[in-house]
Amino acid sequence: MSKYYLFTIFEHYSFHMSNSKRVKLHSEIKNKESAIVYDSSLMNSTYIALALSLIAFLLYSSTITHGFVLDDGLVTTINSYVKQGFSGLWKIFTHSYRAGASITTDSDYMYRPLSVMMYAIEWAIAPNHAWFHHLFNILYYSLTIFILFKTLIKLLGKDSQNFAIAICLIFAVHPIHTEVISNIKSRDEIMSFLFGILSLYYCLQAYENKPKALYIACISFFLALLSKEGAVTILIIIPLCIYFFKDYIPFRFFFPYLIVFILWFLLRMTVMGKVHYIPDVNDNQLVAASILDRWATAFVILLKYLQLLIWPYPLSWDYSFQQFAIVSWSNIKAISSLVVHLLLFVFALKNWKNKNILSFCILAYIISMALYSNLFLLIGTLMGERLTYQASLWFCMGIVLLIARLLKFEDNGSPIFQRGSNRSFYSIISLIFIVFFYLSFQRSKAWKSSYDLFLCDVSQVPNSFRSNQAIADESLQMYMKKYQNPLDSIKYLTQAQKFYEASGSIRKTFSNQVGLGNTSFFQKNYPKAIDAFNSAKSINSNEIIKERLATAYYQYGREEAQINNNLPKAKELLLKAYEIDSSRMEIITDLGMVIGLSQHIPEAIIYFEKAYKMNPKDENTINNLAHSYIAIGQQAKAEAILATIKK
C-alpha cells in the first residue's frame, strides 16, 4: 500500500469529519504506514539472511561427496551407541563423549551428548552414509548464518544492515572454518555456536518487552552447553552485548541463565563424576612445561591464532607435538604476542565507558579464546583451528568496523549501490570475500578423505609427530589395499616408510616403530625391519611385537638359505625366531631343514621330532623326519614313521 493511496483514503473519508476524528484517523493511518514499512524491512532482512545462508551452503556443498575423515569414526562408524540408532540415545545421554567408541581417548572428560545423539538419529535413517552427516553439517552451518544476520540486525540496529551483511559474508567464508564444516565430528562446534547465537537473539527479544522469549533463550543456552562445554562463555558474552548495544542491563534476565548453567553442571557431574584430566604430551606438550614456559608458549599460540584469522593460509588439521617448541619469555614471539594482547585489552578497557564497539569486539574475542588459550587450564590439544569458531565472529565484526572507521564510512542503512555511497568500503569487503571464498573452497577439497587431508597438511606442519604418523599409517593402508598391483602400490609403501622415519625422528613410539618395521618388512629389508621391531619392543614388549619379530627373523633366515645359500647365517636367524616363538611349526620345520642341509642330522632330527609332535599327520614333516633317520642309518625307525602316511 503506497503513501499516496493512504493519503487519498484519508482525504476522502475525512471531508465530513470533525477535527478530533480527523486527527485520530490521521494517527491510525500513520501507524499503519509505519507497520507496513516495518513489515517491508523485516521481509528484506529475511531475504538477505536467506541469500547469506545460501552462499554458505554453496561454498561447502562439495563436501557432501566426502567420506568419513580423521576421527569421524569415533562418533559414527565405530561408535556402538550411535550405530544402535534411536535405541542408543539414552546411553549417549548418560555417558561421556565418544564412550560408545569403546577406546580410551581424551574425550573421557567431555560431556557433549547432543551432537552424538544427532549422529545416532542420522545413522538410523541412513546408516554408514557419510554424505548424510555432511549434508546436515552444511545445513546447520547455513542456518547459523541466517540466525547470525538476524541477531546482528537486532544488536547493531536496522540502520546498520550493511555492516551486518559484511560481517556475515566474511564470517561465512572464512577459511579457518573449513575444519568445523568439513569434519563430521565437529558438529559439536556448529551446534554450540548455533544455539549460542539463538540464545542471544531471543535474549535481545526479551529485552524488547517480549518476556516469553527469555524461556527460548534459556533453552537454547542449555542446548548449547549440551553441544559443547565452551558455550559457558555465553554467560559473559550476552551481558557484554547488552551493555555495549543497549541502554541498560536488566540483570533479572541473567538469573535464569545462571540457573540453567547450574542445572547443566549438576547433570554433567552426575553423568561424569569428578573428572581429573591430564592431557597426553603428544596432544599438548605444555603438560611437561614449567608454568612460565607454558604461559610463554601459550602466547605464541595466541599470536598464531591471530595470524590465521588475518591471513588463513596455510591451514592444518594438526598442530600437536612438536610443531611448536616450548619457549621461554626470551622468545620474541612470546613477548610480541603479550604486548599485542595487552595493548588490545588496555584499549578495550580505556574505551569501556563510551561503549566503543571495537572495545566490545576485543573483549568478546578474548573471552571466547580464554578457555582454549592454555593459560588458565590445560586442554586436550595445544592448538586447533576449530577452537577459533566462536571467537572468529567477534574478529570479523571488529575487522569490518575497523575498515569502516579507517575509511570514515558510516552505515545509514542505504542500499549498497546507492549513488554517493562509500564504494571503497564495499570494494575492500568484496575483495576479502572473494579471496576467503576461494581459499575455503580449495581448502575444503583436502577434507575429501583422511589420506588427502594428511598428505596435503604434512608439508605445512613438518615438525608435527602426529601429522607424520597419520600420513604414514594412511599410506600403509593404501599399500595394503593395492599391493597386488606393484605399479600402484609401491609409491604408498615408500611414502609410508618416509613418514614413519620422520615421525620417529620427532618422537619414537611403539606405533611408528612397528610401522617402520612393517614397511621395511614388505620391502624385504629384513635387517632394518628387525631393528625397528626391536626398537618397538623396548617401548612395549607385547605379543604383537613378538609375532612381528619372529616373522622378520624367519623370513630373513629363509632368504639367507634359499637366495644367498648362507646356511650358518640362516641357522642363526631361524634360531632367534625359534627363541621368540617356539610354537610356530614353519619356523621349527625350516630350522630343521637348514640344520640338516648343514649335515648336522642328529640336531635336525630334534626339530623334526618337535614338528612331528605338533602335527603327526603332516606328510612333509613325516618325510623330513624319516629321511633324516635314514641318513643316520636307522632304517627301521624311518619305515615306521613312513608307515603312518599309509595309515
N, C-alpha and C positions, 0 to 999 in steps of 0.2 A: 504494500500500500504506500503510495507516494505522499510526500508532504503536501503537494498541490491538491491531491484528492481529499486529504483530510481537511485542508483549508476550505475547499468548496463545500463539503458537507457542513462544516461549521457555519459558513456564511448563509447557507440555505435554511438551516433549521433555527438559526439564532435571530432571524429578522423580526419575528413577533415575540421574542422572549424579553423578559425583564433583565435588567443589568446583572442582578445576582445570579440568575440562572445561566446567563451568557458566560459569566466568569467561571462558573462551575463546569459548564460544558467544555470551555476552552482548556481548563485544567485537566479534565479527563482525557481530552484528545492529546494533550502534551504527554501525559503519562503513557498512553497507548503508543504514541510515536516513539518514545524512549524505549518502550518494551520491544517494539519492532526492531529498532536499531540494535538493541542488546541481543535479540534473537539472531539477527544477521551476523553480529560479531561472533556469537557462540558457534554458529554454523561455519563461519570462515575458519575459526580456530580448529574446529573438528576436521575440516578438510585438510588443513595444513598438517595437523597431527597424523592423519592417515597417510599423507604424502611422505612425511618423515619416516614413519614406520615402514612404508613400502620400500624406501631406499635401503633401510637396514635389512629388510627381508631379501631384496635382490642382491645385495652385497654378499650375503652368506648363503644364498640358495644353492650354490655349487657344492656346499659341504653335505648336502642331503645324500649324495652318492658315496660319501666316505664311509670307511668301516669303523670297527672298534679300535681305538688308538690309545697308546700309552697305558694308563691304568684304568681305562673304561671297564675292563673285565671285572674289576673288584666290585663294581656296583651293577653289573649286568651278567655276563656270561658265566662267571664262576661264583656268583653270589646265590647261594641256595634259597635264601629268603625271597629274593627278587624273582627267581625262577618259579617260585610257588604261586606267583601272581597275587590274586586277591586274598588267598588264604595265608599269605605270608605277611600281610600288612601289620597285624598285631605284633608279630615277632620283631619286625623292623622298628616299630614304635617303642618297643620295650628293650631294645638293645643298642649298643654303640654303633657308630657309623661303620659300615662295611663288616659288621660282625658276621653276616651271612657268608662272607668270603672264606671263612674258616682258616685264615692265615694271620699270623701276627704282623700287624702294621702299626704305624704311629697314629692310626685312627682310633685306637682303643680309648683315647681320652676325649674323643669328639662325640657329640650327640646332635645329629643332623637328620632326623627321620623323614622330614617332609620330602626332600628330593629323592631319597631312596624309595619311599612309598610311591612316588610318581613313576620311577623306573619299573616297579613291580606291576603297576596298572598297565603301563605301556607294553610290558612283556606279556601280560595276559592277553592283550589284544593282538600284538604282533611279535610273537616270541622269536628271539635271536635275529631280529632285523635292526641293524644299526641305523638305517635310514630313518626309521620311525622315531627313534630317540633324537637324532639330529634335527629332524623336522620340528619337533617340539622345542628344542633349544632355540631355533631361529624364530619360531612363533612367539615364544616368551620374550625374547630379546626385542622383537618388533613391538610387542605390547608395551614393553618397558619404555621405548622411545615415545610411544603415543602418550602414555601417562606422564612421562617426564615433561613433555611440551605443555600439557595441560597444567601441571604443577608449577612450572616456571612462569606461566601466564598469571597464575594466582599469586605467585611470590613477587614477581617483578612489576606486575600490573599490565593491563591491556595495552597501554601506550608503549610498552617495551617488547612488543611482539617480535620485532626484527631481531632484538637481542636473543630472545628465546629460540628463534629459528636458527640463528648462528650457533648458539651453544649446543643445540640438539644435533645439528649437522656434524659438527666437529666430534662430539661425543660418539655419535652413531657409527662413524667411520674410523675412529681412532684405532690404529693398528695394534696397540697394546691389548685390545680386547679380543684379538683373534683366538687366544688360548681359551678364554671363557666360553666363546660361542662354539668353537670347533671341537672342543673336548667335551664329550658327553658327561663325563664325571663332574664338570664344573657347573652343573645345573644348580648346585648349592649357592654359587656366587650370583647367578642370574636371579634366582627366586628371592634370595635375601635382599638384593638391591631393589627388585621389583616391588616387593611388599613394603620395603622401607620407604620408597618414593610414594607408594599408595598411602601409607600411613601419614606422611607429610601432607599429601593432598587433602585427605579428609580432616586432618587437624586444622588446616587452613580454612576448610569449610566450616568447621565448628567455630572457628574464630569469627566467621561471618554470620554469627547468630543462627547456626544450624546445629544445635547441641547433639542431635542424634547421630551426626556424622562422627562424633568422638568415639562412639561404640565401634564403628567400622575401622577407625584409625587404630584403636587398641587391638582389635582382632588382627589387623594387618601387621602390627608390630609383633604380636605373638607368633604369627606365621613366619615373619622374617627371622625371628630367633630360632624357630624350629628348622629353618633352612640353613642357617649358619650363625655361630656364636658372635661373629663380628658385628651383627646387627645391633648389638648393645650400644654402639656409638650413637644410635638414633636418640637415646636419652639426652644427649648433649646437643646433637645437631638441630633437632626441632626447636628447643628453646632459643638456640642461637639464631635460627631463621626468623622466629617471631620477634626477637629483639631488634634485628637489623632491618627487617622489612615491614614491621607493623608498628603501631603507635605505643602499645603497652603489652606486657606479658601477663596473661591471665593464668596465674600459677595453678589455679584449680584444674586446668586442663591436664597437668602433668602428673597429678596424683594417680589417676587411672593407669598411666604408663608405668609408674613405679610399681603399682600392684601387679600389673601384667608381668613385669620383669621378675618380681619375687616369686610369682606362681611358676614361671618358666624355670627359674633357678631351682626351686624345690623339686619340680618334675625331673629336671636333669640330674640332680643329686640322688633322687630316688632310683632312677634307672642306672646311673653310672657309679654311684657311691663316691667315696673320696678318691680322687684320681691324682696321683703324684707322677708327673710326666717328666722324663729327661730325654731330650732328642738324641738320636743317633748321630755320631760325629760325621758320618757320611752325608747326612741330610743337613746338618747345621754344625759346622766346626767350631762355632762360638762356644759350644758346651765345654770345650777344652781350653778356652782362653781365660785370662785373668779379667777382672771386672773392667779395668781401664782399657785394656786391649779390645775387649768386647765392645765397649762404647765407641772406641775409635773406628773399629771395623764396621759397626752398625751405621755410623755416619757416612762412611764411604759408600755403603749400600744405598742409603737415602739419597746421596748425590747421584748414584746410578739410576735410581727411580726417576728423579727429576730430568735427567738427561734423556731417558727413554720416553718420557711424556712430551718433551720438547721435540726430540727427533727420534722416533721409534724405529730405529734400524741400526744394526741388525738385532733380531729378536731370537730368543731361545726358550725351549721348554724347561731347561735345567740350568741352575747356577750354583750347584752344590759343590762339595769338596772336590777339588782345591782350586776352583775357578777364581775365587777371591782369597788372597792370602790374609792371614791375621796380621793386622798392622797396629802400631803404637801411635801415640799422639805426635810423634815426629813426622808422620806421614802427611805430605802436603794436601792430599785429597781429603783426609780426615779433618784437617784444620779448615780447609776451604769450605767443606760441607757444613761444619759447625758455624762458621761465620755467616754463610748464606742463610741458614735456617734461623740463626739468631736475629739477623737483620730483618728477615721476613716477620718473625714473631714480634720484634720491637715495633715495626711499622704497624702491625695489626693492633697492638695494644695502644699505641700512640693515637691511632685514629678510631679507637673504640667508641668514644663518646659522641663523635659526629657521625657515627654509623656509616663509615666509608665501606662500600660494598666490596672493594678489594680486600679490606681487612677481614670481612666475613669469609671470603674465598680462601684466604690464607689460613685462618683458624679452622675452618671446616676441613681443609686438606690435611692439616697437621693432626687434627683429631681422628680423621679417618685412617691415617697411616700409623697412628700411635701403637695400635695393637700388634702391628706387623713389623715394627721397627727393630725388634730385639733389644730395645733399650730398657724396657720395663719388665719384660718376661721373655723367655726363650720359647720360640715356636718351632714347629716341626720342619722348617726349611729356612735356609739363610736368606733366600730371595725368590720371589715368584711374580711374574708379570700379572697373574690373576689377582694378586693381593692389592693392586692399584685400582681395581674396578670401581669401587665407590669413590675413592679419592680423586680419580680422573675426572669426575663430573665437576668438582669444585675447581680443579685445574683448568678445565675447558672454559668454565664460566669466567674465571679470572683472566685467562688469555683474551677472551672476546672483549671483556670490559677494558682491559689494558690497551688493546688495539684501538678501541673506540676513544679512549681518553687521549692517547697519543695523537690521533687524527682529529681530535676535537669534534667527534661525531656524537650527536645526541639523537636518541631514538624517540621519535614522536608518534610512532605507530603508523606512519605514512607508508604507502606501498613502496617496495624496494626500487622500482624503476621510475618512480615519480620524478619529474623534472626538478632539478635543483637538489636532489638528494646527494649524499656524500658517496660518490661512486668508488672512491679509493677504499673505503671500509669494506664494501661488498666485494671488491676485487680481491682484497687480501684474504677474506674469509673463503671466497670461491677457490682461490689458489690452494689454500690449506686443505679444503675439502677434496679437491681433485687429487692432490698428492697423497693424502691419507687414504682415500678410496683405493687408489692404485696399489699402495703398499699393503693394505689389508687384503685386497683381492689376491695379490701374489702370495702373501704370507699364508693365507688360508689353504692354498694348494699343498703346502708342506704337511698339512694335517690329514692328508688322504689316508695314510697308513703309518704304522709305527716305523716301518723301515724308511719311508720317505722322510718322516719327521726327524728321525735320528741321524740319517745321512746328511740332511740339509743343515742341521744345527751343530754337528760335532766340530765343524770348522770355525764356528763362531765362538765356541767355548772349549778350546783345545785343552785347557788345564782341568776340565771337569772329569773327575773319576767316573761319575755315573753316566755321563754322556758317552764317553768312550766305551764303557762297559755295555751300554744299551745297544749301540750300533754293532758292536762285536757279536752280542747274543742274537740280534736280528739277522745279521749276515750269516751266522752259522745255521740258523733255522732255514734261511733261504737256500743254503747249500744242501741241507738235508732234504728239502722238497724237490730239488732239481739235480741231485747228484748223478742220476742215471744219464744225464746229458752233460758230459765234461765241458763242452764249449760254453754252456750257460752257467755251469755251477762253479768252475774253478775260480772265477773272479770273486765270488762270495767267500770262498774259503780263504783266499789270500787276504781279502779285506778284513775278515774276522780276525785272522792272526795279527794283522797290523794294529787293530784297535784293542785287542786283548793285551798286546805288549804295551800300548800307550796307557791303558788303564792300570796295568801292573806297575808301570814306572811311577805313577802318581801314588798308588796305594795298593800293595799286594793283599789280595783277599782270596779266600777259598774259591770263590766263583770265577774270578778272572784267571787264576792259575789252572783250574780244571778246564776252562775254556781254551786257554793257550795249549794245554796238553792235548785236548781233543783235536784242535786244528792241526797241530804237528803230527798227531797220530794219523789223521786222514791223509796227510801229505806223505806219510810213511817215513817221516823224520823221527824215528823212534827214540834216539838219544835225547833230542830236545823234548819230546813228549814225556819221557821218564823224568827229566829234570823238573818240568813243570808240575807233574803229578806229585813228585816228592816235595816240591815247594808247597803244594796244596795240603799234603799230608801233615806237614809241620804246623799248619794252621788248624786243621781239623782232621784227625785220623778216624774216619768213619768207614763204613762198609762200601760206600760208593767209590771212594778213592782207592781202596784196596783192590776192588774189582778192576778199576781202570789201570792201576799199576801192574797188576798181574797180567792183564791183557797186553799191555805195552811190552813187557818183558817177553811174553810168549811170542808175539808177532816178530819182535826183534830177533829172538832166537831162531825162529823158523827161517827168517830172511838170511841170517848168517849161515845156516845149514844148507838151505836149498840154492841160494843165489851165489853166496861167497865161498861156499864149501869150507867154512871155518868152523869145524866141529868143536874144538875146545871153547871158542867164544860162544858158540851156540849152547853148549852144555852149561856154561857159566850163567848165561841169561835165563835158560829154562829152569835151572835150579833156583834162581831168585824168584821166578814166577811161582814155582812149587812151594817155596818158603812162605810166600804171601798167601797162596790159596792152594792147599793140598787136596781140595775136594773136586777139582775140575779134571775130568777124565782125559780131555785132549792134551792138557799140559803133561800129565803123567805118561800118556802113550808116546808123545813126541820126545819126551825126555828119555824114555827107554830106547826109542829108535836112534837118537843121536849117540847115546852111550854104546848101543850095540854096534853102530857103524864105526865107532872108535875102537872096536874089538875088545870092549870090556863087557863080555857077555854075562858073566855072573851078576854084575851090577845092574845090567839091563834087565835081567830076569826079575830082580827085586821090584822094579817099577811096573813091568808087565804083569806080575802077580797082583800088584795093587789094583791095576786096571781091571784085571780078570775078576777080582772080588767085587769090584764096583758094578760090573756088568758082565756076568758069565755067559751071556748069550751073544755078545758082540763078536762076529766072525773075524774081524781084523785083529782084535786083541788075542783071540784064540790062536790064530795063525802066527802072530808075532811071538807069543809065548812058546808055542810048540816048536817053531824053528830055532828058537834060542836054546831049548833043551837038546834039540838035535845037534846044534853046533858044539855043545859040550859033551856029547856022547850019551845022553840019557834018552835013548830011542823009545823005550817003553813008556816013559812018562809023557813023551811027546805024543805017542799014539793014543794014550789015554785021554789026553786033552783034546786031540783032534776028533776023537770019537764023540765028544759032546756035541759037535756040529751036527752029526747024523741024528743024534737023539732029538 
